[in-house]
Amino acid sequence: MPVQQVFMIAATAFMLAAAVFRNVPNLQFMAGVTVALPIVAYAACRLGLRGLECRRKAPQRVFEGSDFTVSLRVRNGGRMPKFFLRVSDALPEWFASDSYLSFAIPAAWPGKRLEFAYQARAEKRGVFAVGPASVQTSDPVGLFQAQKSLSERTEMVVYPTPLPFDAQQRGGGHAFGTIETERPAVAGRGFEFATIREYRPGDEQKRIHWKSTARLGKLAVVEFEQSFARDVAICLDARAGTELGEGKKTTLEVAVKAAASLAGFAIRHGASASLDFSDAAGPHSVRASNRDEINAIYEALARANADGAERIGAVLKRMAAQVNPGSLAMAATGDLDESLIEVAARWSARRVHLCVLLLDAQAFAGRPPGEDGVPAFAAALSRAGASVQILGPDDDLAAALRRIGYAAI
């Protein structure tokens, strides 16, 4: 019980006893005041919350690790002014803020709107609910406090932020082209002029630009653009029981980060990207061929959960008909699914290059390395024609993605 209430109870009891035993009119009046004061204070406290409205304005979608602004708009819709208010907001797990989430309102006059804002940051991909906001008030003497929720929760979707990586070939160029373009093109030996660059060993002599060579004092060649036909197909393991690890270092979170990074890289360099996985909501298949469509893949990745029933080998078999010959496919999984070996052999025969990002389940679970069969399984996949990258929770994902880019060449 607050000190103010204890003091008021003691004072009221003393005044009543003195008024009864001494029969002094002034003491009787003071006793009546002390009895009435808590009742009036309680009523004022409860009535102080009536008619208050609150609306939250926040972005519906943000990228992991990015800062954003949340604003709270409070309005007194009642007929009486409100005093001694404090409005507060609540952030979910994996959201952080260096700002105060509580704001004092000395007075809110009828019909008046007040707006408060704070900065927050989303530290993990997923779907989260911000709020609800609440308002607190107290009576003028501080005997009672009341609290009321003012707004509904606001859903925010946090996209995984792609890792910046550069899958550059050792001889120059990229796995998806040497220049970024909105249309599917890659610098090379096509028919549209792209640029003039310094000569590299292996360049054809007929591409030497003699005027630029004379001006620069060193060999320079003409580079053209040609169409690009390689698609990127990504498969994610979202089966229940396959997610191991904690926080942002789980097999699913690493797989999602890898998928977002590879899809974003492909789109930036003129290729198309697709994403397939199966969770409790059913099978998901998303396609993107330009930067306006890539957010559909990020949206699916933000909502992905490891609660499905389908093993990754079955997902790959289901998506096989939509993967064109010459495509690059990446499967991210920690499951030693033997059907992956069969898929790798079939896709290799169709000239589909399958790269398997094999997430070491033992390492993600925090257990010491044992005879879990990961090296043998990786060797079997390699013999079937797949490229394999074994990854632990502390390994460099960007480096693994670069190696996948090398394998695509």
N, C-alpha and C positions, 0 to 999 in steps of 0.2 A: 504494500500500500504506500503511495507517495507520502512524503513528509507533510505536504500541504493538507492532505486529507486527514492525517493523524492529528495535526494541529487544530484543524477546524472541528473535528469530533470532540477533542478535549476542551476547546473553548466553548463549544455549544453545551457540553455537559456541565461545565463550571457555571455558565450563565444561568442555565435552567435551575441548577441546585441553589444558587444564590437568590434567584428570583422567588423560588418557592419558599425557602426558609426565611428570607429577610423581608419578603413582601414589599419590595421597593419598586415603585412604578418604572423608574428609569432602567433598573435591571431587567424588569419584565420586558420592556421594549427592546433592549439590547439582546435579550434571549430570543425574542421573536425574530429579530434581524438575523441572528446567527443561525437560526433554524431555517429561515427562508433563503438565505444566501446560497447554500449548496443546491437547493432545488432550482433556483433561478439560474445558477451557473451551469447545472446539468442541462437544463432546457436550452439555454443559449448555445451550449456546445453542440447539441444534437441539431438544432435548427440551423447552425452555421454551415452545414454541409448540403442543405437543400438547395436545389436549383443550379448547382454547379455542373458544368459540362467541360469535357476535355477531349480534344482530338489530337492524334499523333500523326505527324508527317515524316515518313522515312522512305528511303529508296527500297523498291521491291527486290532488286537484284544488285548484288555487289560482288566483287572478286575477293577471294581470300587474301588477307593481309592488307586490304585497302581501308582507308579512313572514309567515314561518311558522316553526315550531319542528320541528327534527329531533332525535330522541333515539337514542342508541346504547346497547344493553344487552349487556354483556359478561359471560360466565359461564365459570368454570373448571370444566369437566366432568371433569378428570383427578383422579388420586388424590394428586398432589403439588402443593404450592404453587408459584406462579409469581412471579418477581420481576423488577424492572427492565423493565416493559412500557410501551409507548406505543401507544395506539390512535388512528388518524387516519381521517378520511372525505374523500371527493373530490366536488367539485361540478362539474357540466357547464358548458359555455360558456353565457353569459347568466344564470348564477346568481351571486349575490354574497353575501358575509357579512362583517360587522364583527367576528365572533367568531373565536376560535381553533378550528380544526378538528382539533386534536391534543390528546390528554389523557394525562397521565402516570399510570401505575398502579404504585405502589411494590411492592404485593404483592396477589396474587389467590389467596385460599385456596380449597381444594377445595369445590365446590358454591356458592361465594359469587357473587352477582350484583351487578354494578356498572352504574350508569346515568349517562350523560353527555348533555348537550343543548347545542344551539347554535341561534342564529337565522340564517336565510338569507332571501334575497329573489330572486324570479323577475323578471327584467327584460325578458323577451320571451315572447310567446305561442308555444305549440308543445308537442311531446311530448319529454320529456327523461328521461335515466337518471341517477339520483344514486348515487354509489358507484363501485366497491366500497370498503367499509371495510377497513383493513389494520391489522395489529398488528406492532410491532417489539420486539425484545428484544436484549439483549447479555449476555455473560458478566460475572461480578463484576469482572474486571480490565479489561474493555473491549477484549479482543483481537478478538472476533468479534461480528458483528451478523447477525441473521436477520429476515426479513419474510415475512408470510403474509397472503393475502386471507381475510377472515373471513365476508363476507356477499355475497349477490347484489346486483345493481343494483336499485334501486327506481324504477319508472316513475312519473313525475309529469306530469300534463296541466295546462298553464298556459292558462287562458282569457284571451282579449283583454278588457281592461277598457274598458267603454263610456265614451265621452267625455260629460261633462255638457254638454248644450246645451239651449236653450229656444227651440223654434220658435214664438214668440209672434206672434200677428197684431198688426198695427199698431193695430187697433181693439179689442184685448183678446181674450183667449181663445188657444187653441192649435190647431195643425193637427189634433191628436188629442183635443181637449177641454180645458176649463179646469180640471178637477179630476182628481186621480188616484183611481182606483177599481179594485177587483178585478173588477168586472163591466163589460161593454161599455156605458159610458154617457158622455155628454158634456154639460156644462152648456149649457143653451140654452132652448128654448121647449117642452119636453116637458110631462109631466103630474105628475111627482114633484117635490116641493119639494126644493131643494138648499140655497139660502142667500139672504140678502139682501145686496145690494151697492150701491155708489154708482152713481147714474145716469150713463150714458155717452151721448153723442150718437148717435142712431139707435135707441135703445131705444124700444119701444112704450109709449105713455102708459098703456095699460090694465094694464101690469105695475108701475106705480108703487105702492109700499106706503106709504099715507098716514100710518099710525101711526108707522112708522119715520122717515118724512120729518119729521114734527112733532117727534119725539124728538131726531133728529140735527141738525135745522136745515138740512138739505140733502136734495135729492131722492135717494130710494133705491128700488130696484126689486127685485122677486122674481125669482129665477133658479131654473129647474127643470132636471130631467135628462131627456134623451131618449136613445133607443138610438143606437148608433154602428155603422155598417155598413162603413166603409172598412177594407179589409185592406191590409197592406203586404207586397209581394213583393220579395225581394232576390235579385239574380243576381250571382255572383262570377266573374270571369275567372281560371281556374286552368289555362290551357293552357300547355304546356311552351314556354319561350322568351319568355314575355311578362313575366316578373319581371325588372325592372331596378332598379338602385340597390344600396345596401349597408346591412347591419345592419337597423335598425328602419325605415329610410327607403327601402323598396322599394315598388314598385307593389302587390305582393301584400299587404304588411303594412298599407299605407294602406287598401287595399280591405277587408281583414279588419276593421280598426278602424272603418271607416265602416259596415260591415254590422252589427257588434256594437252600435254606438251607435244606429243607426236601429231595429234590432230591439228593443233594450232600451227605447228611448223609446216605441215603439208599444205594447209590452206594459204599460208603466207607466201609459199613458193609456187602457187599455181596448180597444185594437185588437188584432188578431191579426197574426202575422208569419210569413213563410215564407222559407226560404233554399234556393237551388238553385245547384249548381256541379258540374263534372265534372273529376276528376283521375285519376291512374293507377289508383286503387282503384275507379273507375267513377263513374256519376252519383250525386249526393247530393241528396236532397229532404227537408227537415226542416220541420215545422210546429209552431207554438207559439201557444196562445190564452190563456195565463195565465202567472203568474210561476212556477208549478211546472214548466212545460214549457220555459221560455226557456233553461235550461241545455243542452237538447238542441242548440239552435242554437249556443251557445258551444262545446260539445264539438266539433261539426263544424268550426267555424271554427278551433279550436285545432289540429285535425289536418289542415287544408287545406294542400296543397302545389301549386306550379305545375309539375305534371308530367303534365297531361292532354293529350288529343288533340283535344277538341271546342272549336270557337270559340264565343264568347259568343253570337253570333247564333243558332247552332243550339240552345244551351241555352235561350235565351228562347223559341224556337219550340216546343221540347218542353214547356216549362212553361206555355204560353199557355192550354191547356185548363183549368188549375187557377186561373187568375187571373180573378177575378170583375169584371164591369163596375163601375166606380166605385172600383176599387182604385188604390193608389199603388204603382208599381214603381220600383225603383232598380237600375240596372246599373252596376257599377264595373269599368272596363276601361281599358287603355292601348292596346288593339288597334283600329285604324281599320277595323273590319269593316263592309263596305258593307251586309251583310244587316241590320245594326242599323237602317238607315234604313227598310227595308221593314217591319221589326217595329214601329218607332215609328209608321208610318202606319196599320198594321193595328190596333194597340192604341189609337191615338187615335180611330179610328172606333168602337171598342168602348167608348169612354169610360174607358179605362185610362190614367191619367196616368203616363207613363214619364219618369223623371229619370235622366239619364246622368251619372255621375261620371267624366269623361274625364281620365285620368291622363296627363300630358304625358310621353311616353316620352323625348323629348330631354332634358328637365330631370332626370328621374330617372337617366338614364344619365350625367349630368355633362357633356353636350355642349352647346355654345352653341346657342341657338335658330336653327333653319333653316327651310327650306321643307319641313316634314314633313307639311303638309296638315291639321294639327290645327284651325286656325280655319275652314277651308273645310268640314271634316267636321262640326264643331260647328254651322255654319250650316245644313248640309243636314239634320242631325237636328232642328234647331229648326223648319225649314220643314215637316218631316214630323209635327210636333206634340209633340216631346219637349222637355223642359227640360234644359239642359246646363250643367254646372259643370266648368270646366277647372281642374285642380289640379296643382301642382308639389310637390316634396318639402318645401319650406319654407313652403308656403301653410297657411292656417288651416283645418284640416279641420272644426272645430266651426262656423265661419262658413259653410262650404259646406253643411253639413248643415242649418243654420238656413235657408239660402236654398231648399234642397229642401223644407223644411217650409212655407215661404211658398208655393212653387209648388203644394203639395198643396191649398191652400185654394180 
